[in-house]
Amino acid sequence: MDIHQLESYAPYVVILLMFLWQNNVFVRPEQLEKKHREINGEMDTKLRELEDDMQAKYVEVNAYKEFQAHIYSKLDEVKEQNDEIKALLMSRRRGDNVQI
């Protein structure tokens, strides 16, 4: 291409570039940074809401294990008492004199 052909196409190139610039076809770094900050802010709030929701709905593993151990110890006590009552009833059925 020689210089005369470039001069003939120059107005079209200028019009095309002006159209692209006016319609914001290209993204500027400031716009990207602004959108990036918006997305990060939204994600931070969603993560905080999720953490609060999880803390409200679920218990920690340590608390669950402590509760489970407490329940098992109480079940063992109930089983021991149940065995004592069963032994008492069996002895009375046989006719043994057992004092309480």
HUWO-V136048 format. One line per field, one symbol per residue. burial: b if it has 9 or more other ideal C-beta (glycine too) atoms within 8 Angstrom, else e. A space follows every 10 residues. Layout:
burial->???
//
This chain:
burial->eeeeebeeee eeeeeeeeeb beeeeeeeee ebeeeeeeee eeeeeeeeee eeeeeeeeee eeebeebeee eeeeeeeeee eeeeeeebee bbeeeeeeee
//
